[in-house]
């Protein structure tokens, strides 16, 4: 199991949001590339990058900043936020992003997922599943669907997806601990690689996932707890790698 430090970009700055609400943005750095380099130097294997402006409909807002990050570090970067078409995915991959994360379109236009997997390979394409009370939330968590998280994950597996990022919306940004039980359940039922996200704030959170000893739990994303010095990334990378 690996630890993925998160960099959320809004107006070219590193921020964290509470449950995805733009008005809750708290700025942690005005130099995202320097932050990415810091995480790399602390032993990270991959950076989890979110283009929040893209998620809010401003797709091109952070292109320069993302290019700067890609030219500063040597480890891979996965990118989500506002990727709504095959062309969006192609553009980011051509720019140097290692893998792209689809969210809402996996529900609304699954044919885009199929096309992307067929064209780029399953190792380049991730589906992010955001959950609220075991139902999939879309459109920046603003819209609730009736789609069951576990059945949806199986559908994604069937069309070629091999990696899923699972976020419990209620826990994101609250430092209240991730939904360990559902993460393990999802990994066991879907049997594709699961990256957990949302609420990681203690070593025990990571240990609980690691202790599950599931071959399908690949990693955990951590954001706010790093920026507020509640967790030491070097220590996490030593313990979980």
C-alpha positions as CSV (number, residue, x, y, z in Angstrom):
1,X,0.0,0.0,0.0
2,X,1.3,3.4,-1.0
3,X,0.6,6.9,0.3
4,X,-0.4,9.5,-2.3
5,X,0.0,13.2,-1.2
6,X,-2.8,15.4,-2.7
7,X,-2.3,18.8,-4.3
8,X,-5.6,20.5,-5.0
9,X,-5.3,23.5,-7.3
10,X,-7.6,26.5,-7.2
11,X,-6.6,29.7,-9.0
12,X,-3.0,28.4,-9.2
13,X,-2.7,27.8,-5.5
14,X,-2.6,24.7,-3.2
15,X,-5.9,24.7,-1.3
16,X,-8.1,22.3,0.6
17,X,-11.9,22.4,0.5
18,X,-14.4,21.0,3.0
19,X,-16.6,18.5,1.3
20,X,-15.9,20.0,-2.1
21,X,-17.4,23.4,-1.5
22,X,-15.4,26.1,-3.3
23,X,-16.3,28.8,-0.7
24,X,-14.5,26.8,2.0
25,X,-11.1,27.0,0.2
26,X,-8.2,27.4,2.6
27,X,-4.9,28.3,0.9
28,X,-1.8,26.4,2.0
29,X,0.7,27.4,-0.7
30,X,1.0,29.7,-3.7
31,X,3.8,27.5,-5.2
32,X,2.3,24.2,-6.2
33,X,5.4,23.0,-8.0
34,X,7.5,23.6,-4.9
35,X,5.0,21.6,-2.9
36,X,5.1,18.7,-5.4
37,X,8.9,18.7,-5.2
38,X,8.7,18.7,-1.4
39,X,6.5,15.6,-1.5
40,X,8.8,13.9,-4.0
41,X,11.8,14.6,-1.8
42,X,10.0,13.1,1.2
43,X,9.8,9.8,-0.7
44,X,6.5,9.8,-2.5
45,X,6.0,7.5,-5.5
46,X,3.2,9.5,-7.1
47,X,1.3,12.8,-6.7
48,X,-2.5,13.0,-6.7
49,X,-3.3,16.2,-8.4
50,X,-6.8,17.8,-8.6
51,X,-7.7,20.6,-10.9
52,X,-10.5,22.1,-8.9
53,X,-11.0,24.9,-11.4
54,X,-11.6,22.3,-14.0
55,X,-14.2,20.6,-11.7
56,X,-15.9,24.0,-11.4
57,X,-16.0,24.5,-15.2
58,X,-12.8,26.4,-15.7
59,X,-10.9,23.7,-17.5
60,X,-7.9,25.7,-18.7
61,X,-7.3,27.8,-15.5
62,X,-4.4,25.8,-14.2
63,X,-2.7,24.5,-17.3
64,X,0.5,26.6,-16.8
65,X,0.7,25.5,-13.1
66,X,0.3,21.8,-14.0
67,X,2.9,22.1,-16.7
68,X,5.2,23.6,-14.1
69,X,4.6,20.7,-11.7
70,X,5.2,18.2,-14.4
71,X,8.5,19.8,-15.4
72,X,9.7,20.1,-11.7
73,X,9.2,16.6,-10.5
74,X,10.2,13.2,-11.9
75,X,7.6,10.9,-10.2
76,X,4.3,10.2,-11.9
77,X,1.2,12.5,-11.5
78,X,-2.4,11.4,-11.7
79,X,-4.9,14.1,-12.5
80,X,-8.6,14.6,-11.9
81,X,-11.0,17.5,-12.1
82,X,-12.9,18.6,-15.1
83,X,-11.9,15.7,-17.3
84,X,-15.2,15.2,-19.2
85,X,-14.3,13.8,-22.6
86,X,-11.9,11.5,-24.4
87,X,-10.2,14.7,-25.8
88,X,-9.7,16.1,-22.3
89,X,-8.0,12.9,-21.3
90,X,-5.9,12.8,-24.4
91,X,-4.7,16.4,-24.0
92,X,-3.6,15.8,-20.4
93,X,-1.8,12.6,-21.1
94,X,-0.1,14.2,-24.0
95,X,1.0,17.0,-21.7
96,X,2.8,14.5,-19.5
97,X,0.2,13.4,-16.9
98,X,0.7,9.7,-16.1
99,X,-3.0,8.8,-15.6
100,X,-6.3,10.6,-15.7
101,X,-9.3,10.4,-13.4
102,X,-12.8,10.4,-14.7
103,X,-15.7,11.2,-12.3
104,X,-19.2,12.3,-13.4
105,X,-18.8,11.1,-17.0
106,X,-18.4,7.5,-15.8
107,X,-22.1,7.7,-14.8
108,X,-23.4,9.9,-17.6
109,X,-21.3,8.7,-20.6
110,X,-19.6,5.4,-19.8
111,X,-18.8,5.0,-23.5
112,X,-16.1,7.7,-22.9
113,X,-14.5,5.4,-20.3
114,X,-14.6,2.4,-22.7
115,X,-13.0,4.5,-25.5
116,X,-10.3,5.9,-23.2
117,X,-9.4,2.4,-21.8
118,X,-9.3,1.0,-25.3
119,X,-7.1,3.8,-26.6
120,X,-4.8,4.6,-23.7
121,X,-4.8,1.3,-21.7
122,X,-6.3,0.6,-18.3
123,X,-3.2,1.7,-16.5
124,X,-3.8,5.3,-17.7
125,X,-7.5,5.6,-16.8
126,X,-9.0,5.8,-13.3
127,X,-12.6,6.2,-12.2
128,X,-13.2,8.2,-9.1
129,X,-16.3,7.1,-7.2
130,X,-17.5,9.6,-4.6
131,X,-20.0,8.1,-2.2
132,X,-22.6,9.6,0.1
133,X,-24.5,6.9,2.2
134,X,-23.4,4.2,-0.3
135,X,-24.8,6.1,-3.3
136,X,-22.7,7.7,-6.0
137,X,-22.5,11.5,-5.9
138,X,-21.6,13.4,-9.0
139,X,-21.0,17.0,-10.4
140,X,-18.6,18.0,-7.6
141,X,-20.7,16.1,-5.0
142,X,-23.6,18.5,-5.6
143,X,-25.9,15.9,-7.2
144,X,-26.9,12.7,-5.5
145,X,-27.7,9.6,-7.7
146,X,-29.5,6.4,-6.8
147,X,-26.7,4.4,-8.1
148,X,-25.2,1.9,-5.6
149,X,-21.5,2.4,-5.1
150,X,-20.7,-1.3,-5.1
151,X,-22.7,-2.2,-8.2
152,X,-21.4,0.8,-10.0
153,X,-17.8,-0.3,-9.3
154,X,-18.5,-3.7,-10.7
155,X,-19.9,-2.1,-13.8
156,X,-16.7,-0.1,-14.2
157,X,-14.7,-3.3,-13.8
158,X,-16.7,-5.0,-16.5
159,X,-16.0,-2.2,-19.0
160,X,-12.2,-2.4,-18.4
161,X,-11.4,-0.2,-15.4
162,X,-8.7,-1.7,-13.2
163,X,-8.2,1.2,-10.7
164,X,-10.8,3.1,-8.7
165,X,-10.4,6.0,-6.3
166,X,-13.1,5.7,-3.6
167,X,-14.0,8.8,-1.5
168,X,-16.6,9.0,1.3
169,X,-17.9,12.5,0.8
170,X,-18.9,13.0,4.4
171,X,-15.4,12.4,5.6
172,X,-13.4,14.5,3.1
173,X,-11.6,17.4,4.7
174,X,-12.9,16.7,8.2
175,X,-9.9,14.7,9.5
176,X,-12.4,12.3,10.9
177,X,-11.0,9.1,9.5
178,X,-11.8,7.3,6.3
179,X,-14.5,4.7,5.7
180,X,-12.3,1.7,6.3
181,X,-15.1,-0.8,6.3
182,X,-16.5,0.2,2.9
183,X,-13.1,0.5,1.4
184,X,-12.3,-3.1,2.2
185,X,-15.8,-4.2,1.1
186,X,-15.4,-2.4,-2.2
187,X,-12.0,-4.0,-2.8
188,X,-13.3,-7.4,-2.0
189,X,-16.4,-7.1,-4.1
190,X,-15.0,-5.3,-7.1
191,X,-11.6,-7.0,-7.1
192,X,-9.9,-4.1,-8.8
193,X,-7.2,-1.8,-7.4
194,X,-8.7,0.6,-4.9
195,X,-7.2,3.9,-3.7
196,X,-8.9,5.2,-0.6
197,X,-9.5,8.9,0.0
198,X,-11.2,11.2,2.5
199,X,-10.5,11.9,6.1
200,X,-7.1,10.3,6.6
201,X,-5.6,11.9,9.7
202,X,-3.9,9.3,11.9
203,X,-1.3,6.6,11.4
204,X,-4.0,4.2,12.6
205,X,-6.1,5.0,9.5
206,X,-3.4,3.7,7.2
207,X,-2.6,0.8,9.5
208,X,-6.2,-0.4,9.4
209,X,-6.1,-0.5,5.6
210,X,-2.8,-2.2,5.6
211,X,-3.9,-4.7,8.1
212,X,-6.8,-5.8,5.8
213,X,-4.0,-7.4,3.7
214,X,-6.1,-7.1,0.6
215,X,-4.2,-7.5,-2.7
216,X,-6.7,-5.0,-4.1
217,X,-6.1,-2.1,-1.7
218,X,-3.4,-0.2,-3.6
219,X,-3.1,3.1,-1.6
220,X,-4.5,6.0,0.3
221,X,-4.7,9.7,-0.6
222,X,-3.9,12.2,2.1
223,X,-4.2,16.0,1.9
224,X,-5.3,18.2,4.8
225,X,-3.5,16.2,7.5
226,X,-0.2,16.8,5.7
227,X,-0.7,20.5,5.2
228,X,-1.7,21.0,8.8
229,X,1.2,18.9,10.1
230,X,-0.9,16.2,11.6
231,X,0.9,13.5,9.7
232,X,4.6,13.2,8.6
233,X,4.8,12.1,5.0
234,X,8.4,10.7,5.4
235,X,7.2,8.5,8.2
236,X,4.1,7.4,6.2
237,X,6.3,6.5,3.3
238,X,8.7,4.5,5.5
239,X,5.8,2.5,7.0
240,X,3.6,2.1,4.0
241,X,5.2,1.5,0.6
